[in-house]
Amino acid sequence: MNCFKKVFKKNNQPKEDVLKKFLIVGLGNVGTPYNNTRHNIGFRVLDTFVEKKDLTFEDLRYGAISKTRFKGKSLILLKPSTLMNRSGKAVRYWALKENIQIQNILVITDDLNLPFGTLRLKPRGSDGGHNGLKDVEAQLNTPNYPRLRFGIHSEEKGYDTVNFVLGKWSKKEETQLNSRVEKTIEQTLAFVSQGIQEAMNQFNGS
């Protein structure tokens, strides 16, 4: 049995209230050297959203947290401070603390296998070699949680994968990046307000 199911059975919070709470996680690495890198696209999406809504992040246990509401739903935005490879520790802590159903956890991350800026939302899946997703799966004890992948693939031949992922966006990418981040936010809000299937139908591959 998944650890979350055990906790929910003991919780007296009305079911309808639980289903209206969402944990939106942007993956990335904390620290100036990682700012504006491809691997930190999850942070960038949440930072953009918080700035647009005139919100702020508060540094709390295992991450920076911001809270807001959208169309009657409660959103807890999380940027883990545990470094990418231990992201799951923060996700698990805040999901349990806030009593978030696993289907209402959305992890936003980079994907080296998708063309730049392509969005792919899925309700479950493998980690695809991504260490952040790998740790989330380990900590949640299941691969069955929603994730929104942002493509960062390069057509360049023979590049070093680690240096590329941890590298800064190119000037060409920067010209399109803001619009792709906005589209990611739109899909995230569609996931919250309309459900994962509708959000997939509207935005996947766009």
N, C-alpha and C positions, 0 to 999 in steps of 0.2 A: 504493500500500500504506500502511496506517495506521502511524504511527510506533511504536505499541505492539507491533505484530506483529514489527517488526524487532528490538526489544529482547528480546522473549520468545524468539525463535529463538536468541539468543546466551546466554540464561540457562540455567544448569545445574540450577536448582531443580526437583525432581520436579513433574510436572504436577499430581498430586493436591494437593500443598501450595499451589501457585499458586491453584488453584480454591477453596481454603478461606480465602483472604485477601480482605477487602472494605475498600474505602475509602468511608466514609460522610461526605458533605460537607454541612455546613449553611451556606447562603449568608447573608451579612449584611455590615454595615459596622462597622468597628472604631471605638470612641470613645463617650464618654458621651452625646453628643447623640443617638446612634442607639439607645441602650438602650430596650428595650420598645417598639420601633416595629414596624409591620406588615412592613416590608421585612426585618426581622431575625428572622423566624420560624424560619429555619434554625438560627440561633445558639441561639434559645430551646429548640428541640427537643433539640439536643445538650447544652446546659447542664443541662437537666432530666434527661436520661439519665445524664450523668456524676455529677450530684448523687445520683441514686437509687442508683447503683452504688458510691458513695463513692470515685469516681475523681478525678483532677485533670487539668487541661490544662497542657501545657508550651509556652511560646512558643519556636518554632523557625523555621526558614526558611520564609517566606511564610505562616505560619499557626500557630495553636495546635493541638497534637496531644495526643490521649489514646488509649491502647491498652487493649483488653480482649479477652476471649474469650466466645463464646456458642455453646453446643452444638457444640463442636469446631471452630468457625470463629474466625479472627483478625479483629478489627475495628480499623481505624485511623480514628479520628474526627478530622475536620479542620474548623476554622473559619478560612477564609482571612483573612489580615491585609492583603491587597492592595487592599482596597475592592471593592465589588460589581462594578464595571465591568471589573476585572482578575482576577476569580475564577479564570478558566481557567488562569492562570499557576501558581497554587498547586495546583490539581487535577492539572495535567500533571506538575508537579515531584514530588508525593508519589505519584502513580500509578506513575511510572517508578522512583522511588527504592525503593518497596516492592514493585515488580513485580506490580501489580494488573491483572488482566484487565479489559478495558473493560466487560464485562457485569457485573462485580462492583463497579463504581463507582456509587454512588447519590447523587444531588444533591437535597437537600431545599430547596425554595424557596417563596416566596409566589406566588399567582396571582390577579390582579385580576379575571379573568373567571369564577372559580368562586365560588359562594356561600360565605359565611363558614364556615370550619371543614370544608368538604368536602375530601375527600382523593382524589387521582387519581394513581395510579402508572402509568407507561408505560415500555416498554423503549427508546423512541426518540421523536422528534418535533421540531417546530420550536421556536424560542426564544420564540415568541408575543409578541415585543416586549420580552422581559425581557433587560436588558443583561448580567446575570450569566450567564444561560444562553447568550447570544450569544457571550460570550467563552470559555466552556467549550467550545462547539462549535468555535470557531476554533482553540483551543489543542489540542484532541484531534483536530482535522481530520475530524470526523464528528458527525452529529446522533444517531448510534446508541448512546447511553449511557442507562441508566435514570435517570429523574427522578421525584421525588415532590412533587407540587404541593399546597400548602395554600391553600385559598380564602380571600381577604380582601375579596371583592366587597361593595360597599355599595349599598343601595337608594336612598340619598340622591341627589337630582337636582342637577346643575350644580356638583358639587364639583371642585376642582383636583386632578388625578390625582397630581401629584408631591407636593403637600402631604399628600394622603391616605395615600399609600404610605409616606412618611417620617414620618407622624404616629403618635402614641401610640394604643394600643388604647382604645376607648371603655369606659365602665363596664359597658355591656351586654355587650360582647364579652368583657371580663375575667371575667364570671361563667361563661362557657362555655369560656374559653381553656384552662384547665388540663386539662380532660377531653379536649379536642380534641388537645392536645399529647401526652397519654398515648396516645391512639388512633394518632397518628402514629408514636410509638415502637413500638407493637405492630405496625404494618404494616411498619416498617423491620426489625424482628426476624423477622417472617414472611418478608420478602424474603430475608434471610440464611439462615434455616433451612429454608424450604420452597420457595423459588424464586419468581421474579417472577409467574408465572401464578397460582399459588395465592394469593399475597399480593394480587394484583389482584382475584381472585374474592371474597376474604373482605372486603376493606376499601374498594375503590373506590366512591365515591358515598356512603359511610357518614357 
